[in-house]
Amino acid sequence: MQMMDDMELVQEYAKSSSEQAFATLVSRHINLVYSVALRQVGNTHQAQEIAQAVFIILARKAGNLRKGTVLPGWLFQTARLTAGNFLRGEIRRVQREQEAYMQATMQETEPEIWKQIAPLLDSAIADLGEKDRNAILLRFVEGKDLKEVGVALGASEDAAKMRVNRAVEKLRKIFAKRGVVLAGSVLVTAVAANSAQAAPAELAASITAVAALKGAAATTSTLALIKGTLKVMAWTKVKIAVGVGAAVLLATGGITVGLVKASQNGPPVAEIARKTQEKYASLASYRDTGTIQAGVNGQTMPTTTFNTKLGRPGYYRLEWEQSGKTGAVWSAGEGDYLLFSDKKYYQMRDSKTALSAATGVSSGATPVPQIFLNGKSDFLTILAKGKEVARKKDEAIGGVDCYVISCDMDALLGKAGVNASGINYTLWIGKADSLIHQQRQNMKDFQSNARTGGAGVSVKDYSSTVTYANIVTGEPVTKSDFIYNVPADVKLSASFP
């Protein structure tokens, strides 16, 4: 049994439900799957549940895997899908439960290079082509020699060496684009030394017992996680099939005009919006600087500048300045606070309340923190439904190529009790990073029925453009990064106005 390769073991299990064959597969690859899950969710118990789900999926799909499948690559992708599904469905629970783990790991003395690499590693490997991704996983994560890599890839040892070297260079360039510039040798040494975390000793036996029965004894939460991941996997196959069909039509000249038009237009608005929400929900940290240029009734307002820093499980710090007046909203895990330029600051009920209150006084610098912390954006949710939206001509913002999405809000606001006309909201979303690089809001005639201090809100002509620059994601953060040092002459007020 020990001499059988991965796919022979998979076929043996698919044919005879051999528990020994499945146990061998689990023991070979449990550390890979567990490590990917742990990097994604940052919680050992959740990583164990994800690992169990991945192997149950393997058990269920064993009979459908093609003979040439490189199992570590398949398990890597399935682990990322399962972890992503877990984060989307449980984002608030993840944020609470990650805190204890993060506090412990932030105090560990990890090599400085690995601290830079770890938050970006899985997404960088996923960005590689399948053959390059499998080469990296086999050589540096699973620790196989070049001959074994060649056998797994169906190539000679020399060809495997060339494949690995090319894959390393591609991986190095991906990291460089994300701000981590390292020599290829340094990069792979750090990956090989740190990427595979040992799974708990009892986890393999537990997974084998549950997964070999294809999840019959799994918990309700694990079964729900499996169901969601299988749906994502099925949808991925549909998208691939659609892409292949389009390629065939282009090659044969069928419906060429329609396909070229679709290609020029790029992905649907709904897909862009979903990817953007998912991207912010998946980030471990985020920071930027930005400007807000607004105008009311033909008068240009002074420029507002701001800087943002965000981190899991629920840390944030947003500071802004306009005409010498400053403000901030922040949380370092011990309460949510809002500061005005009035010698007072206030403790808020939660981050949602704090950021909502900060929206007006910051001239509108809060959308990205709200998306990051809440896991969603009402406006992106509207876009994801594909209603009353349009794609505009692509533009570059700060050197970043962006999709431009515009939505006329008149009808939507009317349903919410707002008399409005000429209300338009536009987003510039990076093609490569799925992040918001600019947003613009225009109002020609706005009248809200909501009343504040006995009066409605009425605006005849308003525009606001928020531009985000110097965006950095995935860098290591600590609790101290989010502490705002309140000036000595500013006092905590008992109540918010």
N, C-alpha and C positions, 0 to 999 in steps of 0.2 A: 504493500500500500504506500510505503514511504517513497518508493521510486516513481510513482505515478505523477504526471504533471497535473497542473491545475484543471485543465479541461477534461482530462481523463477522470479525475475525481468527481468533477461536476456531472459528467455523463454517467458515472457509476452510481452517484446518488440519485440522479433523475430516473435511472433504470430500475434500481432495486431499493431505493430509500435507505441506503447504507449509512448508518449513523457514524461508523468509523470513517468513511470517506468525508462526510460533512465535518466531523470533528477535526480532521486533518486540514481541511480548507480554513476553518475558523482559526486554528492555531497558527497557520501560516500568515494570515492576513489581518488578524484582530488588531495588531498595533497600528497598521496603516489606517484602518477604518476608524478606530478610536481616536487617533491623533487628528485626523481631518475634522471629525465631529467636535473634538475638544477645542480646536482653534476657532471653529465657527461660533460655538455657543458659550465657551469660557466657563463651563460648569461640568464637573466630573460626572455627576449623577445623570444629567441630561445627555451628556456624551455617551454614557453607557446605554441609555434608552435608544438613542439614535443608532448606535452600533448594533444593538439587538434587532432593530427594525430593518437595517440594511441586510443583515444575514437572513432574516425571514423573507425579505424580498428575493434574495438569491435563491433560497430554497423553493420559492414559488415559481421562479422564472428559470430554474436550472434546465428544464427540458427545452427551453426556447433559445438558449444562448448558442450562437453559431460556433462552429468548431474552432475557428481562428481567433476567438475572443482572447484578449490579454486581460486576464481577470483582475490584476491590480488596477489597471486603468478603468475597468468597468466598476469596480468597487469604489474607487476614488470619486467618479462622477456620481454614482448612486448615493454615496455619503454626503456629497455637497448638495445634491437635490433634496435629500432627506433633512439635512440640517437647515437648508433654506426654507423648506416647508414648515419645519418646526418653528423657526424664527418668525415667519409670517403669521402663523396661527397663535403663537404664544408670546408675542413680543413683550407685552407688559410683564408677564410672569418671568420671562428671561431677564428683564432689566432688574427685577427685585432679587432674584436668586443669584445673579452674577456677582453681586457686591462682595460677598464673603470671599469668593475665589479671587476676584481682582485685588482686594486688599492684601491678600496673602502673596499673590504672584508679583505684585508691584514692589514688594520688599525683598524679593529674591535677587541674588547677584548673578543675573544672566549675563553672558557676553554682550557687549554693546551692539555688535553687529546683528546678533540674533534678535535683539529687541527691535531693530529696524526692519528686519526681514519678516518676522512671524506674522504681523497683522496683514501683510500683503501676499503671503506665500500661496495660499490656496487659489485666490483669484488669479494670480499670475500664472500658476501652472495650468489653470483651467483655460486661460487665454491661448495656450499653445495648441497647435494642431494635434490630432489624436496620436500619431506616431511619435511626435516629439514629447508629448505629455507622458506616454507610456515609457519612453526611454528614460526620462527623468525619474519617474516613480520607481521603475525597476532598479536603476543604477544607484540612486542616491537615497531613496527613502526605504526601499526594501533591501538595499545593500548587495545586490547580485553582481557577480563579475561580468565582464563583457561577453564572455562565451555564453553565459546563461541569458543575458539580455538578448543576444543574437538568436538563441533558440526560441525565446518567447516571441520575438518579433518576426521570426521566419527569415532570418538573415545570417550572414557569416559574422564571425567575430570582428573582422576588420570593418565590415559595413555597420555593425552595431557601434563601433568606436566612433566612426564618422557621424552617425546619427546622434549619438550622445553629445559629441562636441558641438554640432550645429544647434542642438536643443539647448545646451548651456548658453550659447551666445544669444539665442533668441530670448531666453529667460532673463539674461543679464540686461538686454535692451528694454524689456518690459519693466524691470525694476528701475532702470535709469529714467524712463519716462515718468515714473511715479516718485522721482526725487531721491532714490537710493542708488548711488553710483558706486559699484564695487567691481573688482576684477572677477572674471568668471571663476577662477580657482578659489578665491575667498568665498564667493557666493555658495558654491557647491559644497565646500568644506563645512560651512555653517549649516547648510541644509542637511547634509549627511549626519552631522553630529547631534543635531537638535530636533529634527522634524518628526522622528518616530518616538512618541511617548509610550512607555510601557503601560498597557492596560492593566487594571486590577487583576490579581491572580485568579480570582473566582469568576471573572466575567466570561471567559471562554467556555467554561463548563456550563454556566447558566444559559448562554446564548445557544450552545449546541442543543441543550435539552428542549428549549422553547422553539428555536428556529427550525430544527429538524422535523418538527411536527407542523411546520408552515404557519406557526403563530396560533395554534389552537388554544394554547394556555397563556397567551400574551395578555397584558392588561388592556383595559379599554383605551387609555391614552395612546399606548403603543399601536394598537390596531387602527386608531384614527390617523395616526402619523403615517402608517403604512399606506392606508387608503389614499391620503392626500398625495404622497410621493408617487404612487402608481399612476394617479391621474396626471401628474406633471410629466412623468415619463411617457405616458401615452400621447399627451399633447405635443411633446417634443418630437415624437415620431411623425405625427401629423404634419408639423411644420417642415420637417425634413422632406417628407413626401411631396409637399406642395412645392418646395424649392427645386427638387429633382424634376418634377413635372414641368416647371417653368423652363428649366434648362433644356429639357428635351424639345419643348415647343420652339424655343429660340433656335436650337440647332437645326430643326427641320423647317423653320420658316413659318410655323403656324402661329397665327394671332400675334405677329411680331409687334404691331403698332401698340396694341393694348399692353403688352408686357413691358415694352420700353417705357411707356408712360408710367406704369406702376413703379418701375425701377427708378425713374427720375423723381417720383414723388416720395420714395423711401417708405419706411414702415408706417402703418396706420397710427393715427393719433393715440388711439386707445392703448396700443402696445408701447408707445413711447412713454405715456403717462404711467402705465403699470411698472415699467422698468425703472422709472425715476423714483416712484414710491418704494419699490423693493430695494433700490440702491441705498437710499437714505436709511431704511430700516436695517440694512445689513452692516452699516459702517460701525466700527468700534470707536472712531473719533473723527472730528471734523473741525477745521478752523478756516477763517477767511478774513479779509478786510473788504470794505465796500463803501460806496457813496450812494446818496439818495438825492435826486434832483426833482423838486416838486414845484408846481405852479398853481395858483388859484386865481380865477377870474382875470387872466392875462398878466398877473404879477408873478415874477419868478421869486421863489423863496430861497433863502440862504441854503447852501449845500450842507447836508448832514453826512458826517463820516461815522463809520462804525467798525468794530471788530468783534468777531464771534469765536468762541471756543466751546466745543461740545464733546462729551464723552459718556460712555456707558458706565454705570447702569442708569444714571439720570442726572449727570452733571452738566452744567451749562454756565456760561458767563458771556453776556452781551453788553458792550459798552458803546455809547454814542456821544457825539458832540455836534452842536449847531450854534454858531455865533457865540462861542465861548461858554455856552451852557452844556453841562454834561449830565449823563444819566447812566444807569446800569441796572440790569436784572440778572440774578445769579442764584446758583445753588451748588454747594459743595457736599451735598448729601445730608445736611443738617438744617433743613428749612429752605424756603424759597423767599427771596427778598427783592424789593424794587426800590431804587433810589432816584429822587428828583433833585433838581437844583434849588431846593427850598429848606436846606438844613435838616431834612427829615428823611428817614427811609422806613420801609414798611415790610412786615412779614406777611406773606401771602399764604393762601390756603394750600395751593399746589402749583406745579409748574404751568399748567394750562391757564390758571387764573392769573398768574404773574405775567406770563407772556401776552395774554390778551390785554391786560392793563397797560403793558409797555408799548403796545402797538402804536397808539396815538402819540405818546410823548417822544417816541423814537422816530417818528415820521414813517413808520412802517418797516422797521428792520428785523421783524420777528418771524417771517414765514419759514425760513430754513430751520431755525431752532424748533419751531412747532412741528414741522415734518419729521425731523430727526427724533424728537422725544415722544411724539404721539403715534409714530408709525404710519401716519397718513396725513393727507391734506384734503380738505373739502373740495378745493378747486381741482386738484389732480384727480380726485374721485369722479368729479363731473366729466373731466376729459377722458378718463378711462372708460366711461360709458359711451363715449363717442357722440354725444349730443351737442348740437349747436356750436360745433367747433370747426376750425379750418386750418389747413397747413399753409403758411406763407412761404415766400422764397427763403431758402437757407441763408444764414448770415454768420459771420465770425464775430465773436465778442472777446476782446483781449487776446486775439490769436487762436481762439478755440472755435472750431467749426460747430455750428449749432443748428438744430431744428428749430423752426419758429412756429409756435402754435398760438392761434388767436381765438378768443371766444367772446361772442356778443352776449352780454349778460342781461339784457333788458327783460326778456321773457322770464328768465330764471328768477331775477330779483322781484319781478311783478308777482310771482307766485308766493314770494316770502313777505308780501305786504309793503313793498317799496315801489314808489312811483319813480320810474327811471326811464331815460332815453339816452342813447349814445354812450352806453356803458360798455367798455371793452377792456378785456384783460389779455395780456400777451406774455408768453414765456419763451425764453431762449434756452434750450436744453442741449447740453453737449452731446454730440453724436457718439463720442468714444467713452465718456465717463458717466452719462445719464444724470448729470448734476445740473442744477439751475445756475446759469451764468448771468442772466438778466431777467427782470420782469418789469412790465409797464402796465399801469392802470390809467384809463381815461374815463372821465365822467363829464358829459355835456349838460345834463340836467338831472340832479339827484335829489330826491325828497324822501326821507324815511319817516314812517309812522311812529317809530320808536322815539320816546321822549326822554330828554335828560334835563332836569331842572325846569320842567314845565314847558319846554320848547322842542319842536321837531328839528331835525337836521336837514339843512337845505344847501346844496352846492350847485352853482350854475355852470362852472367850467373848472375842472380840476384834472391835473395829470401828475403822475409820479413814476419815476424810473429808478429802479434799484439795480445797481450793478455790483456783482460779486467778483472779487479779484484775489489773487494769491491763495487760491484754495488748496488746502493740504488735507489728505485723509489718511487714516490708518496709522498715524504716528503714536507711539506710546504716551500715555497720559497718567497723571496721578491726581489724587484728590486735591493736593495743594495748588494745582494749576487753575482751579476754579474758585479759589477763595478771593473775594473782592475786599481790598483793604479800605474800609470806610474811614473817611477823614475824621479826625478827633472831634471837630466841631459839629458833626452831623449825628443826630440822636435818633434812636429807634422810636417810632411813634406807635401808640397803642392801637390805632385804628387807621384804616385806609380811607382816604376821602371819597 
